Amino acid sequence: MADVLGSDELSAALVDLAGWSGGTDGIERSVTAPSFLDGIRLVAEVAHVAEQADHHPDIDIRWRTVTFRLSTHSAGGVTKKDLALARQINSLIG
């Protein structure tokens, strides 16, 4: 099982993760897409990389606003797996 990050380690990591915030129980980022369909395309792209990583975010879609929330449920909080997926999501957002 992956280790949950401490608050200091997480705070340091969030400095390099543009748009992400949260605490040791979970991190999230919201994105406003140019259109509803662009938001859905982004969700599909994230779903693809999440499936490859076998690590899946919680995703909330509100018209053009898409919110991604990451936490390793089996570990009970944020782990390095969440940070890695957050980096991949950021690369898809551009």
C-alpha positions as a LaTeX table, in Angstrom:
\begin{tabular}{lrrr}
\hline
Residue & $x$ (\AA) & $y$ (\AA) & $z$ (\AA) \\
\hline
Met1 & 0.00 & 0.00 & 0.00 \\
Ala2 & 1.21 & 3.51 & $-0.80$ \\
Asp3 & 2.12 & 5.89 & 2.01 \\
Val4 & $-0.01$ & 8.97 & 2.63 \\
Leu5 & 2.00 & 12.16 & 2.26 \\
Gly6 & 2.49 & 14.40 & 5.27 \\
Ser7 & 1.25 & 17.98 & 5.14 \\
Asp8 & 4.74 & 19.46 & 4.67 \\
Glu9 & 5.58 & 17.08 & 1.83 \\
Leu10 & 2.23 & 17.74 & 0.17 \\
Ser11 & 2.55 & 21.52 & 0.53 \\
Ala12 & 5.97 & 21.40 & $-1.12$ \\
Ala13 & 4.62 & 19.28 & $-3.97$ \\
Leu14 & 1.62 & 21.55 & $-4.58$ \\
Val15 & 3.97 & 24.48 & $-5.26$ \\
Asp16 & 4.90 & 22.75 & $-8.54$ \\
Leu17 & 1.35 & 21.66 & $-9.43$ \\
Ala18 & $-0.33$ & 24.69 & $-10.98$ \\
Gly19 & $-4.03$ & 24.93 & $-10.14$ \\
Trp20 & $-4.11$ & 22.15 & $-7.53$ \\
Ser21 & $-5.02$ & 22.67 & $-3.89$ \\
Gly22 & $-6.17$ & 20.65 & $-0.93$ \\
Gly23 & $-4.91$ & 18.72 & 2.05 \\
Thr24 & $-3.64$ & 15.29 & 2.92 \\
Asp25 & $-7.14$ & 13.83 & 2.49 \\
Gly26 & $-7.40$ & 14.94 & $-1.18$ \\
Ile27 & $-6.33$ & 17.45 & $-3.79$ \\
Glu28 & $-8.39$ & 19.01 & $-6.55$ \\
Arg29 & $-8.29$ & 21.24 & $-9.57$ \\
Ser30 & $-11.11$ & 22.85 & $-11.51$ \\
Val31 & $-10.82$ & 23.80 & $-15.15$ \\
Thr32 & $-13.18$ & 25.88 & $-17.26$ \\
Ala33 & $-13.17$ & 24.54 & $-20.82$ \\
Pro34 & $-13.97$ & 26.72 & $-23.83$ \\
Ser35 & $-17.13$ & 24.67 & $-24.45$ \\
Phe36 & $-19.06$ & 21.80 & $-22.92$ \\
Leu37 & $-17.74$ & 19.40 & $-25.57$ \\
Asp38 & $-14.14$ & 20.51 & $-24.90$ \\
Gly39 & $-14.70$ & 19.67 & $-21.23$ \\
Ile40 & $-16.01$ & 16.24 & $-22.15$ \\
Arg41 & $-13.01$ & 15.66 & $-24.43$ \\
Leu42 & $-10.70$ & 16.55 & $-21.54$ \\
Val43 & $-12.51$ & 14.07 & $-19.29$ \\
Ala44 & $-12.06$ & 11.37 & $-21.96$ \\
Glu45 & $-8.33$ & 12.13 & $-22.20$ \\
Val46 & $-7.95$ & 12.02 & $-18.42$ \\
Ala47 & $-9.92$ & 8.77 & $-18.30$ \\
His48 & $-7.45$ & 7.23 & $-20.74$ \\
Val49 & $-4.33$ & 8.13 & $-18.72$ \\
Ala50 & $-6.09$ & 7.20 & $-15.47$ \\
Glu51 & $-6.93$ & 3.78 & $-16.84$ \\
Gln52 & $-3.31$ & 3.27 & $-17.93$ \\
Ala53 & $-2.15$ & 4.21 & $-14.43$ \\
Asp54 & $-4.90$ & 2.13 & $-12.78$ \\
His55 & $-5.58$ & 5.18 & $-10.62$ \\
His56 & $-8.85$ & 7.02 & $-11.12$ \\
Pro57 & $-9.86$ & 10.55 & $-10.10$ \\
Asp58 & $-13.27$ & 11.64 & $-8.95$ \\
Ile59 & $-14.61$ & 13.85 & $-11.74$ \\
Asp60 & $-17.40$ & 16.43 & $-11.49$ \\
Ile61 & $-18.75$ & 18.06 & $-14.66$ \\
Arg62 & $-20.79$ & 21.27 & $-14.40$ \\
Trp63 & $-21.40$ & 22.59 & $-17.92$ \\
Arg64 & $-17.92$ & 23.85 & $-18.94$ \\
Thr65 & $-16.32$ & 23.45 & $-15.51$ \\
Val66 & $-14.63$ & 20.14 & $-14.81$ \\
Thr67 & $-13.26$ & 19.37 & $-11.34$ \\
Phe68 & $-10.77$ & 16.58 & $-10.75$ \\
Arg69 & $-10.26$ & 15.27 & $-7.21$ \\
Leu70 & $-7.45$ & 12.90 & $-6.33$ \\
Ser71 & $-6.95$ & 10.71 & $-3.29$ \\
Thr72 & $-5.70$ & 7.17 & $-2.89$ \\
His73 & $-8.74$ & 5.70 & $-1.18$ \\
Ser74 & $-6.99$ & 2.46 & $-0.20$ \\
Ala75 & $-4.31$ & 4.48 & 1.63 \\
Gly76 & $-6.69$ & 7.00 & 3.17 \\
Gly77 & $-5.23$ & 10.14 & 1.62 \\
Val78 & $-2.92$ & 11.70 & $-0.94$ \\
Thr79 & 0.03 & 9.60 & $-2.12$ \\
Lys80 & 2.70 & 9.94 & $-4.78$ \\
Lys81 & 0.31 & 8.22 & $-7.19$ \\
Asp82 & $-2.01$ & 11.21 & $-6.87$ \\
Leu83 & 0.79 & 13.67 & $-7.55$ \\
Ala84 & 1.84 & 11.71 & $-10.63$ \\
Leu85 & $-1.71$ & 11.70 & $-12.01$ \\
Ala86 & $-2.10$ & 15.42 & $-11.20$ \\
Arg87 & 1.02 & 16.09 & $-13.31$ \\
Gln88 & $-0.45$ & 14.08 & $-16.17$ \\
Ile89 & $-3.76$ & 15.94 & $-15.92$ \\
Asn90 & $-1.89$ & 19.25 & $-15.99$ \\
Ser91 & $-0.06$ & 18.20 & $-19.13$ \\
Leu92 & $-3.41$ & 17.43 & $-20.80$ \\
Ile93 & $-4.84$ & 20.78 & $-19.74$ \\
Gly94 & $-1.83$ & 22.53 & $-21.21$ \\
\hline
\end{tabular}
